[in-house]
């Protein structure tokens, strides 16, 4: 429990005035969107006046008293109107936007770095992810500062609702070993003890506090405000404290809906004579104010808590609040999405000194409240940072792989080649893995660049001759190893991919996970892309080609994830040279305003690299490269094709073997190597008038060579089914549609119908050959 010295009387009133104006503006923004603005469709626009109200005091104290320009804040999703109200008072949002909440092109439903017209440090909206983003933002800032400098300092605040702590993403982040050293992290939990539909019977605040403390966090609790603390100090006060402490959340919240007479009857409880005598000395107005005087609404208590933050370790502040504080819906168990009526808005305006007919009125420039707003605006104004250009990358390292290797191994080799051939670009690369570095072929890269750590640590196995993976931890390292939590990995990946827009310093982040866990990582990675993070996620090993691993580790839907995810270019290369080209093209799109993210799906299947038939002629090689990064290339052309085999990734050798066998039976087959279904689908949409270029289709699937089509991939067959629409041909689609078993590669392929036998039979059926 923490206490605070009162905010100085000379300034307390102006801060209180700002608090009331923020409450009004946040409610009015939602009110206008739902009650005033014309709504042709009749669909409820929505907004969260009650959720905003519980955060108003916290955010007023933070922004108008304590925040600095170097700090960053993640605002809980449902409090976005509070953020807009504060930005308006700070001069960061034009009045014209206040009437556009949830309107097309207007203020977004939740804070958005990339879509809102006013500043939002973090995008929020997916519960738990916005709360944890500042943790990864802190790591990203430290990484930038240790490598190129200029990222500065500053706290990283998360403003979150207590229900967000139900999300596993929060606890995965809190428990990561890296986090305990991040003293700039401050979480402020809006402990209003309500969820969407009800008052939570037992929020177990003590247990939550203990869990944070066990993780090494400083824990501050703001339960009661000055008015209640003064009552507790009187005779009978300790009994009153014990009574309130002991009652359930629903019982307490019911008191907020009581008349003074009902309050005096209910509050003492069955044996509350001592409490009743204390309450008899308090008038109705003072009693109503006191029962609502929780720490999260007491500006003096909030001021004391913010001043008590220990910057040597992360801090969490549990601020007890009332959902709907100050509104007619205050404390109601179903107030989450409720809206104030016109009469209730009028009453609120009278309570806070606002005007319903002139809702956006600002404070007079010379008034104490107006001066407080201008002072805060000056304090929070950030200087423009120079934008460093993303490094130049080669399009082709120039090597032609031979022998037998895997696309997974090609990733590590390409990274090492960059340290020699493009050192400036390689210096910007940072790799991440959830404890799978060696098993995903990053060992050579890791040995070369070292592991990043804010401080240098002793490698106690450096002199062990049998240790192959050297774990050198130092600030200059370029690999970050996290625990086994994909949500943490892609959360950090997104923040490392946003450093170009936060601090003007582009990084080239690459995260490597087992492909079967890409689905687990997808939501936070998608949210990172929505927030402007640009990164590369490598999923390896993939499909059922990891045959001995069995059905538990197979990944079937990931090829279509890459096809469907906005802001993403996906690649599944078949050969080492394709991997290199696709990786370089993906790196070249990072760290720039017009850039984007990429997903590389790699395999542990060893493949004979001579099957790639890379042209020796430089111009022909360059054409092959352009087609490979464009989505597909013809791997084999027959002089008189009767069927086309379109294969992807690890299944290309089966397609080539099938083509040879078909040739022996007098059936000519073209073989197309698909590297990116998503890019081909975009090209098909471009042909249909959606914009962009359809040129790749004419080069790879020209109309004059249109034949029946067999598609095959190590994933769900629908991923390539759209290819039939290019030339409107008969087709059959082979892939994986059920869970597999452990086994040898040939057995697994046969079980799923991915083997050359199945491809041959399918092609013969399509071409009507006996």
C-alpha positions in Angstrom: 0.0 0.0 0.0 1.3 3.5 -0.8 0.3 6.9 0.4 0.9 10.3 -1.1 1.4 13.9 0.0 -1.5 16.0 -1.4 -1.0 17.8 -4.6 -0.3 21.4 -3.8 -3.5 23.3 -3.3 -2.5 26.0 -5.8 -2.4 23.5 -8.6 -4.9 20.8 -7.4 -7.9 22.7 -8.6 -6.6 23.2 -12.2 -5.7 19.5 -12.4 -9.2 18.6 -11.1 -10.7 20.9 -13.8 -8.7 19.2 -16.5 -9.8 15.8 -15.2 -13.5 16.8 -15.4 -13.0 18.1 -18.9 -11.3 14.9 -20.0 -14.3 13.0 -18.6 -16.7 15.1 -20.5 -14.9 15.0 -23.8 -14.4 11.3 -23.7 -18.1 10.8 -23.0 -19.1 13.4 -25.6 -17.0 11.8 -28.4 -18.8 8.5 -27.9 -22.2 10.3 -27.5 -21.8 12.2 -30.8 -20.9 9.0 -32.7 -24.0 7.2 -31.4 -26.7 9.8 -30.7 -25.9 12.9 -32.8 -24.2 11.7 -36.0 -26.6 10.4 -38.6 -26.7 6.7 -38.8 -28.3 5.4 -42.0 -27.7 1.7 -41.4 -29.1 1.8 -37.8 -26.2 -0.4 -36.6 -24.9 0.6 -33.2 -21.7 2.4 -33.5 -20.5 1.6 -30.0 -17.9 3.0 -27.7 -17.2 2.6 -24.0 -18.1 5.5 -21.9 -17.9 3.6 -18.6 -14.5 2.0 -19.5 -13.2 5.5 -20.3 -14.5 7.0 -17.1 -12.5 4.5 -14.9 -9.3 5.6 -16.6 -9.8 9.4 -16.6 -8.1 10.2 -13.3 -5.2 7.9 -14.0 -4.5 9.4 -17.5 -5.1 13.0 -16.4 -2.5 12.6 -13.6 -0.1 10.8 -15.9 -0.2 13.1 -18.9 -0.7 16.5 -17.2 1.7 15.9 -14.3 4.3 13.2 -14.9 4.8 12.1 -18.5 7.9 13.3 -20.3 8.6 13.5 -24.1 10.8 10.5 -23.8 8.1 8.3 -22.4 5.8 6.0 -24.4 2.3 4.9 -23.4 0.1 2.0 -24.4 -3.5 2.9 -23.7 -6.1 0.2 -23.0 -8.3 -0.3 -26.1 -11.6 0.9 -24.6 -10.1 4.1 -23.3 -9.3 5.4 -26.8 -11.7 8.4 -26.4 -9.7 9.4 -23.3 -6.5 9.5 -25.3 -8.2 11.5 -28.1 -9.6 14.0 -25.5 -6.2 14.4 -23.9 -4.6 14.9 -27.4 -7.2 17.5 -28.2 -6.5 19.5 -25.0 -2.7 19.2 -25.8 -3.3 20.6 -29.3 -2.4 17.3 -31.0 -5.9 16.7 -32.5 -8.1 19.1 -34.5 -11.6 19.7 -33.3 -13.0 18.4 -36.6 -11.9 14.8 -35.7 -13.8 14.7 -32.4 -17.0 13.9 -34.3 -15.5 11.1 -36.3 -15.1 8.2 -33.8 -15.6 4.9 -35.6 -16.5 6.8 -38.8 -14.8 5.6 -42.0 -11.5 7.4 -42.1 -12.0 8.9 -38.7 -10.9 8.1 -35.2 -10.4 4.4 -34.9 -12.3 2.2 -32.4 -9.0 1.6 -30.6 -5.7 3.5 -30.5 -3.8 3.0 -33.7 -0.2 4.2 -34.5 -0.9 4.1 -38.3 -4.5 5.0 -38.7 -5.4 7.6 -36.1 -4.9 11.3 -36.9 -3.4 12.0 -33.5 -0.4 10.4 -31.8 -0.7 6.9 -30.4 2.5 5.4 -29.1 1.2 1.8 -29.4 -1.7 0.3 -31.3 -4.0 -1.6 -28.9 -7.2 -3.5 -29.4 -6.2 -7.2 -29.2 -6.5 -7.9 -25.5 -3.2 -8.5 -23.8 -1.0 -7.6 -26.8 -1.2 -3.8 -26.3 -0.3 -4.3 -22.7 2.8 -6.3 -23.4 4.0 -4.2 -26.4 5.9 -1.6 -24.3 8.0 -4.5 -22.8 9.2 -5.3 -26.3 9.4 -1.7 -27.1 11.8 -1.3 -24.2 14.0 -4.1 -25.5 13.9 -2.7 -29.0 15.0 0.8 -27.7 17.8 -0.7 -25.7 19.0 -2.8 -28.7 19.0 0.3 -30.9 20.8 2.3 -28.3 23.5 -0.3 -27.9 24.1 -0.7 -31.6 23.7 2.7 -33.2 22.7 5.1 -30.4 20.2 7.9 -30.4 17.2 6.0 -29.0 17.4 7.9 -25.7 15.7 6.9 -22.4 12.2 7.1 -21.0 9.6 5.0 -19.3 7.3 2.6 -21.1 3.8 2.7 -19.6 1.0 0.2 -20.1 -2.5 1.2 -19.1 -4.6 -1.9 -19.0 -7.8 -3.2 -17.6 -7.8 -5.9 -14.9 -9.5 -8.3 -17.3 -6.5 -8.1 -19.6 -4.6 -10.0 -17.0 -6.7 -13.1 -17.9 -4.6 -13.2 -21.1 -1.7 -15.7 -21.1 0.3 -13.2 -23.3 0.6 -11.0 -20.2 2.1 -13.7 -18.0 4.3 -15.1 -20.8 5.9 -11.6 -21.1 6.1 -11.0 -17.4 8.0 -14.3 -16.8 10.5 -13.9 -19.6 14.0 -13.6 -17.9 14.8 -10.5 -19.9 12.0 -8.5 -18.4 13.1 -8.4 -14.7 15.9 -6.0 -15.7 13.7 -3.5 -17.5 13.3 -0.8 -14.9 11.6 1.6 -17.4 8.5 -0.7 -17.6 5.4 0.6 -15.6 2.1 -1.2 -15.8 -1.0 0.6 -14.4 -3.9 -1.8 -13.9 -7.3 -0.2 -13.9 -8.8 -2.5 -11.2 -12.5 -1.8 -11.7 -13.3 -5.4 -11.0 -15.8 -5.6 -13.9 -15.8 -7.6 -17.1 -18.0 -7.3 -20.1 -21.1 -8.8 -18.6 -20.7 -8.7 -14.8 -19.0 -7.6 -11.6 -16.2 -10.2 -11.1 -17.0 -11.9 -7.8 -13.4 -12.3 -6.7 -10.7 -10.5 -8.6 -8.0 -12.1 -6.4 -6.0 -8.9 -6.3 -3.7 -10.2 -3.6 -2.8 -13.2 -5.7 -2.1 -11.0 -8.7 0.1 -8.8 -6.6 2.0 -11.8 -5.4 2.6 -13.1 -8.9 4.1 -9.8 -10.0 6.3 -9.6 -6.9 7.5 -13.1 -7.5 8.6 -12.1 -11.0 10.7 -9.3 -9.4 8.4 -6.3 -10.0 7.8 -3.5 -7.7 4.1 -3.6 -6.6 2.2 -0.5 -5.6 -1.4 -0.6 -4.6 -3.8 2.4 -4.6 -6.9 1.1 -2.9 -8.4 4.0 -1.0 -8.3 7.8 -1.5 -7.9 10.7 0.9 -11.6 10.9 1.9 -11.8 7.2 2.9 -8.5 7.3 4.6 -9.7 10.2 6.8 -12.8 8.2 7.8 -10.6 5.2 8.6 -8.6 7.4 11.0 -11.7 8.2 13.1 -13.2 6.1 15.9 -14.9 3.1 14.2 -12.7 3.6 11.1 -10.8 0.4 11.4 -14.1 -1.5 11.5 -15.2 0.3 8.4 -12.0 -0.5 6.6 -12.3 -4.2 7.6 -15.9 -4.2 6.5 -15.1 -2.8 3.0 -12.0 -4.9 2.7 -14.0 -8.0 3.5 -17.0 -7.5 1.2 -17.3 -9.0 -2.2 -16.9 -6.9 -5.3 -20.6 -7.2 -6.3 -21.7 -6.1 -2.8 -19.4 -3.1 -2.9 -20.6 -2.1 -6.3 -24.2 -2.3 -5.3 -23.5 0.3 -2.7 -22.7 2.8 -5.5 -26.3 2.5 -6.7 -27.8 3.2 -3.3 -29.5 6.3 -1.9 -27.9 7.8 1.2 -30.5 6.1 3.4 -29.9 2.7 1.8 -26.1 3.3 2.2 -26.4 3.9 5.9 -28.5 0.8 6.2 -26.3 -1.6 4.2 -22.8 -0.4 4.8 -22.5 -1.2 8.5 -23.5 -4.9 8.0 -25.0 -7.3 10.5 -22.8 -6.3 13.5 -21.9 -2.8 12.5 -23.0 -0.6 15.4 -19.5 1.0 15.5 -19.6 1.7 11.8 -23.2 3.1 12.1 -22.1 5.6 14.7 -19.2 6.7 12.5 -21.5 7.2 9.5 -24.0 9.2 11.6 -21.3 11.9 11.9 -21.0 12.2 8.1 -23.5 14.1 5.9 -25.1 12.5 2.9 -23.0 14.3 0.3 -19.7 13.5 2.1 -20.7 9.8 2.6 -21.6 9.4 -1.1 -18.2 11.0 -2.1 -16.3 8.9 0.4 -17.7 5.5 -0.7 -16.5 6.4 -4.3 -13.1 7.6 -3.2 -10.9 4.8 -4.4 -7.2 5.3 -5.0 -7.4 5.3 -8.8 -9.6 8.3 -8.7 -7.7 10.3 -6.1 -5.3 12.7 -7.9 -3.1 13.1 -4.8 -2.8 9.3 -4.3 -1.9 8.9 -8.0 0.7 11.6 -7.8 2.3 9.8 -4.8 2.3 6.5 -6.6 4.0 7.9 -9.8 6.6 9.6 -7.6 7.3 6.3 -5.8 8.2 4.3 -9.0 11.5 2.5 -8.6 13.3 2.6 -12.0 15.7 -0.2 -11.2 13.0 -2.9 -11.8 9.6 -3.1 -13.5 6.7 -1.6 -11.6 3.0 -2.5 -11.5 0.5 -0.1 -9.9 -2.9 -1.6 -9.0 -5.3 1.3 -9.0 -8.7 0.5 -7.6 -11.3 2.3 -9.7 -15.0 2.4 -10.4 -16.3 1.6 -13.9 -18.3 4.5 -15.1 -16.9 6.8 -12.4 -18.8 10.1 -12.5 -21.4 8.9 -15.0 -25.0 8.0 -14.5 -24.0 4.4 -15.3 -21.5 4.3 -12.5 -21.0 0.9 -11.0 -23.8 -0.7 -12.9 -22.9 -4.4 -13.7 -23.9 -4.0 -17.4 -22.5 -0.6 -18.1 -19.6 -1.9 -20.3 -21.1 -0.9 -23.6 -24.0 1.2 -22.3 -24.6 4.7 -23.6 -25.8 7.8 -21.7 -29.1 9.2 -22.8 -29.6 12.9 -23.8 -30.9 13.7 -20.4 -27.9 11.9 -18.7 -25.5 13.8 -20.9 -27.2 17.1 -20.0 -26.8 16.2 -16.3 -23.1 15.3 -16.8 -22.5 18.6 -18.5 -24.0 20.5 -15.5 -21.9 18.4 -13.1 -18.6 19.1 -14.8 -19.3 22.6 -16.1 -19.6 21.8 -19.8 -22.1 22.7 -22.4 -24.0 20.0 -24.3 -24.6 22.5 -27.2 -20.9 23.5 -27.4 -19.3 20.2 -26.3 -15.8 20.9 -27.7 -15.1 24.1 -25.9 -11.5 24.6 -24.9 -10.1 26.2 -21.7 -9.4 29.9 -22.0 -5.7 30.4 -22.8 -5.0 32.4 -19.7 -6.9 30.3 -17.2 -5.1 28.0 -14.8 -6.5 24.9 -16.5 -5.6 26.3 -20.0 -2.0 27.0 -18.7 -1.7 23.5 -17.4 -2.7 22.1 -20.8 -0.2 24.4 -22.6 2.6 23.5 -20.1 2.0 19.8 -20.6 1.9 20.2 -24.4 5.3 21.9 -24.3 6.8 19.3 -22.0 5.5 16.4 -24.1 6.5 17.8 -27.5 8.9 15.5 -29.2 11.7 16.6 -31.5 11.8 15.3 -35.0 14.3 12.5 -35.4 16.3 12.2 -38.6 15.3 9.2 -40.7 18.3 6.9 -41.5 17.8 5.1 -44.8 17.5 1.3 -44.8 20.8 -0.3 -45.9 21.4 -1.3 -49.4 21.2 -5.1 -50.0 22.5 -7.1 -52.9 19.8 -8.8 -55.0 22.0 -11.8 -55.6 25.0 -13.0 -53.7 26.2 -14.7 -56.8 26.8 -18.2 -55.5 25.1 -21.2 -57.2 24.6 -24.0 -54.6 25.5 -27.5 -55.5 25.3 -30.9 -53.8 22.4 -31.7 -51.5 21.1 -29.3 -48.9 17.9 -28.0 -47.3 16.2 -24.6 -47.6 16.5 -24.4 -43.8 20.3 -24.7 -44.0 20.3 -22.1 -46.8 19.0 -19.5 -44.4 22.0 -19.7 -42.1 24.4 -19.8 -45.0 22.8 -16.7 -46.6 23.1 -14.7 -43.3 26.8 -15.6 -43.0 27.4 -14.6 -46.7 25.9 -11.2 -45.9 28.4 -10.6 -43.1 31.1 -10.8 -45.8 29.4 -9.5 -48.9 27.2 -6.7 -47.4 28.5 -6.0 -43.9 26.6 -2.7 -43.4 23.3 -4.5 -44.1 24.3 -7.5 -42.0 25.0 -5.1 -39.1 21.3 -4.2 -39.1 20.1 -7.7 -39.0 18.8 -9.0 -35.6 17.6 -12.6 -35.3 15.3 -14.0 -32.7 14.4 -17.6 -31.7 12.4 -19.2 -28.9 15.2 -21.6 -27.7 15.5 -23.2 -31.2 18.6 -21.5 -32.6 20.7 -24.6 -33.1 17.8 -26.8 -34.3 16.9 -24.3 -37.0 20.4 -23.9 -38.4 21.2 -20.5 -36.9 24.3 -21.8 -35.1 26.9 -20.5 -37.5 25.3 -17.0 -37.6 25.0 -17.0 -33.8 28.7 -18.0 -33.4 29.6 -15.2 -35.8 27.6 -12.3 -34.4 27.0 -13.3 -30.7 24.0 -13.0 -28.5 22.6 -9.6 -27.5 22.5 -8.7 -23.8 22.3 -5.2 -22.2 25.5 -6.1 -20.3 28.3 -8.5 -21.1 28.1 -11.9 -19.5 30.8 -14.5 -19.0 30.6 -17.5 -21.3 31.7 -20.3 -18.9 31.9 -22.8 -21.7 34.2 -20.7 -24.0 37.1 -23.0 -23.2 35.2 -26.3 -23.6 36.5 -27.9 -26.8 33.3 -30.0 -27.2 31.0 -26.9 -27.2 30.0 -26.2 -30.8 27.5 -23.4 -30.2 29.3 -20.4 -28.5 27.0 -18.4 -26.3 28.8 -15.0 -26.2 26.4 -12.5 -24.6 27.2 -8.8 -25.1 25.7 -5.5 -26.1 27.1 -5.9 -29.6 25.4 -9.2 -30.2 22.8 -9.6 -32.9 20.8 -12.6 -31.8 18.1 -12.5 -29.1 17.1 -15.8 -27.5 13.8 -15.8 -25.8 12.0 -18.5 -23.8 9.6 -21.0 -25.4 6.8 -18.5 -26.0 6.1 -17.6 -29.6 3.9 -14.7 -28.5 6.9 -13.0 -26.9 9.0 -13.7 -29.9 6.7 -12.1 -32.5 5.8 -9.3 -30.0 9.5 -8.3 -29.9 9.8 -9.0 -33.6 7.1 -6.3 -34.3 8.7 -3.7 -32.1 12.2 -4.3 -33.6 10.5 -3.9 -36.9 9.1 -0.5 -35.9 12.4 1.2 -34.8 12.6 2.9 -38.2 9.4 4.9 -37.4 10.0 5.4 -33.6 13.7 6.4 -33.6 14.6 6.8 -37.2 16.8 3.7 -37.1 15.9 0.8 -39.3 16.6 -2.8 -38.2 16.2 -6.0 -40.2 14.6 -8.4 -37.7 14.2 -12.1 -38.5 12.4 -14.5 -36.2 12.7 -18.2 -36.5 10.1 -20.6 -35.1 9.0 -24.2 -35.8 6.5 -23.8 -38.6 3.8 -25.7 -36.7 3.8 -22.9 -34.2 3.3 -20.1 -36.7 -0.5 -20.3 -36.0 0.2 -19.7 -32.3 2.2 -16.7 -33.2 0.0 -15.3 -35.9 -2.3 -13.0 -33.9 0.4 -11.0 -32.1 2.5 -10.9 -35.3 -0.5 -9.7 -37.3 -1.1 -7.0 -34.7 2.5 -6.0 -34.9 2.2 -5.6 -38.7 -1.1 -3.5 -38.2 0.9 -1.3 -35.9 3.6 -0.7 -38.5 6.2 -3.3 -37.5 8.1 -4.8 -40.5 9.8 -8.1 -40.0 10.5 -11.5 -41.4 9.2 -14.7 -39.8 10.8 -18.0 -40.8 8.8 -21.1 -40.2 11.0 -24.2 -40.2 10.8 -27.2 -40.4 7.4 -27.3 -42.2 4.7 -29.5 -43.5 4.7 -33.3 -43.2 8.2 -33.4 -44.7 9.5 -33.5 -41.1 8.2 -37.1 -41.3 9.6 -38.6 -38.1 8.1 -35.8 -36.0 4.6 -37.0 -36.9 1.2 -35.3 -36.9 1.8 -33.3 -33.7 4.3 -31.1 -35.4 3.0 -31.1 -39.0 1.9 -27.7 -40.4 -0.8 -27.9 -43.0 -2.5 -24.5 -43.0 0.5 -22.2 -42.9 0.8 -21.8 -46.7 -2.6 -20.3 -46.8 -1.8 -18.1 -43.8 0.9 -16.6 -45.8 -1.5 -16.1 -48.7 -4.2 -14.5 -46.6 -2.4 -12.3 -44.1 -2.5 -8.5 -44.9 0.8 -6.6 -45.0 2.7 -9.8 -45.8 4.6 -11.4 -48.6 5.0 -15.2 -48.2 7.6 -17.4 -49.8 8.1 -21.2 -49.8 11.3 -21.8 -51.8 12.2 -25.2 -53.2 16.0 -24.7 -53.5 18.8 -23.0 -51.6 19.2 -20.3 -54.4 15.5 -19.5 -54.2 15.8 -19.1 -50.4 18.7 -16.7 -50.8 16.8 -14.6 -53.4 13.6 -14.5 -51.5 15.4 -13.7 -48.2 17.3 -10.8 -49.9 14.1 -9.4 -51.5 12.3 -9.6 -48.1 15.1 -7.9 -46.3 15.1 -5.1 -48.8 11.4 -4.3 -47.9 12.1 -3.7 -44.2 12.7 -0.5 -42.4 11.1 1.9 -44.8 7.8 3.8 -45.1 6.7 1.8 -48.2 7.9 -1.5 -46.8 6.3 -4.7 -45.4 6.8 -8.0 -43.7 7.6 -11.5 -45.1 7.0 -15.1 -44.1 9.5 -17.8 -45.3 8.3 -21.4 -45.0 11.4 -23.6 -45.1 12.1 -27.3 -45.0 14.5 -29.8 -43.5 14.2 -32.1 -46.6 17.6 -32.5 -48.3 17.2 -31.7 -52.0 19.6 -32.2 -54.9 20.4 -28.6 -55.9 21.2 -29.4 -59.5 17.5 -29.9 -60.0 17.1 -26.1 -59.8 18.8 -25.9 -63.2 20.0 -22.3 -62.5 20.9 -20.7 -65.8 24.5 -19.9 -66.3 23.9 -16.9 -68.5 23.8 -13.8 -66.3 20.7 -12.3 -68.0 18.9 -15.6 -67.8 19.9 -16.0 -64.2 18.5 -12.5 -63.4 15.3 -13.4 -65.1 15.0 -16.5 -63.0 15.6 -14.5 -59.9 13.0 -11.9 -60.8 10.4 -14.7 -61.4 11.3 -16.5 -58.2 10.8 -13.4 -56.0 7.7 -12.6 -58.1 5.9 -15.8 -57.2 6.8 -18.6 -59.6 9.0 -19.7 -62.5 9.0 -22.4 -65.2 11.4 -25.1 -64.1 10.8 -27.3 -67.1 9.2 -26.7 -70.4 8.1 -29.5 -72.7 7.9 -28.9 -76.5 4.3 -30.3 -76.6 2.8 -30.2 -73.0 -0.4 -32.1 -72.2 -0.4 -31.3 -68.5 1.2 -28.7 -66.2 2.5 -29.7 -62.8 2.6 -26.7 -60.4 4.6 -27.7 -57.2 5.8 -25.8 -54.2 8.7 -26.2 -51.8 9.7 -29.6 -50.7 7.4 -31.3 -53.2 9.2 -30.0 -56.3 11.4 -33.1 -56.6 8.3 -35.3 -56.7 6.8 -33.2 -59.5 10.1 -33.5 -61.5 10.2 -37.2 -61.0 6.5 -37.5 -62.1 7.3 -35.4 -65.2 10.1 -37.8 -66.1 7.8 -40.8 -65.7 5.0 -39.1 -67.7 7.5 -38.3 -70.5 8.4 -42.0 -70.6 4.7 -42.7 -71.3 4.5 -40.1 -74.0 2.8 -37.5 -71.9 4.6 -34.1 -72.0 4.5 -32.1 -68.8 5.5 -28.6 -68.0 6.8 -28.1 -64.4 6.2 -24.8 -62.6 7.9 -24.0 -59.3 5.6 -21.8 -57.2 7.5 -19.7 -54.7 4.7 -17.4 -53.5 1.0 -18.2 -53.8 0.1 -14.8 -52.4 1.9 -12.9 -55.1 0.3 -15.1 -57.8 -3.1 -14.5 -56.3 -2.4 -10.7 -56.3 -1.4 -10.9 -60.0 -4.7 -12.8 -60.8 -6.7 -10.1 -59.0 -4.7 -7.4 -60.9 -5.8 -9.1 -64.2 -9.4 -8.9 -62.9 -9.0 -5.1 -62.3 -7.9 -4.8 -58.7 -4.8 -2.9 -59.5 -1.2 -3.9 -59.7 0.6 -6.0 -62.3 -0.4 -9.4 -63.8 2.8 -9.8 -65.8 4.0 -12.8 -63.9 1.0 -14.8 -65.1 1.8 -14.3 -68.7 5.4 -15.4 -68.2 4.8 -18.5 -66.1 1.3 -19.6 -67.2 1.0 -18.2 -70.7 -2.4 -18.8 -72.4 -0.9 -20.6 -75.4 0.6 -23.3 -73.1 -2.6 -23.8 -71.0 -3.2 -27.4 -70.2 -4.9 -29.4 -67.4 -3.2 -28.6 -64.1 -2.1 -30.6 -61.2 -1.0 -28.7 -58.1 0.9 -30.2 -55.3 2.3 -28.8 -52.0 3.2 -29.9 -48.5 0.1 -28.2 -47.0 -3.6 -27.8 -47.6 -4.4 -28.2 -51.3 -6.8 -25.2 -51.5 -3.7 -22.9 -51.3 -3.0 -23.4 -55.0 -6.5 -24.2 -56.2 -7.0 -20.6 -57.5 -4.4 -21.3 -60.2 -7.0 -22.9 -62.3 -8.6 -19.5 -62.7 -5.6 -18.1 -64.6 -6.5 -20.0 -67.8 -9.7 -21.7 -66.7 -8.4 -25.3 -67.1 -9.3 -28.6 -65.7 -7.4 -29.3 -62.5 -6.7 -31.6 -59.5 -5.1 -30.4 -56.3 -2.9 -32.6 -54.1 -1.9 -31.7 -50.6 -2.4 -32.6 -46.9 -6.0 -32.6 -45.4 -5.6 -34.8 -42.3 -3.3 -35.5 -39.4 -0.4 -37.7 -40.3 1.8 -40.2 -38.5 5.5 -40.6 -37.8 7.4 -42.5 -40.5 9.9 -42.4 -43.3 9.5 -39.6 -45.8 8.4 -41.9 -48.6 5.8 -43.5 -46.4 4.4 -40.2 -45.2 4.2 -38.8 -48.8 2.5 -42.0 -49.9 0.0 -41.8 -47.0 -1.0 -38.2 -47.9 -0.9 -38.7 -51.7 2.0 -36.4 -52.3 4.3 -39.0 -53.9 5.3 -39.3 -57.6 2.9 -42.2 -58.1 -0.1 -40.1 -57.1 1.0 -37.2 -59.2 1.4 -39.5 -62.3 -2.0 -41.1 -61.7 -3.7 -37.7 -61.3 -2.1 -36.3 -64.4 -3.1 -39.4 -66.5 -6.7 -39.0 -65.2 -6.8 -35.3 -66.2 -5.4 -36.0 -69.7 -7.6 -39.0 -70.3 -4.6 -41.3 -70.9 -5.1 -45.0 -70.4 
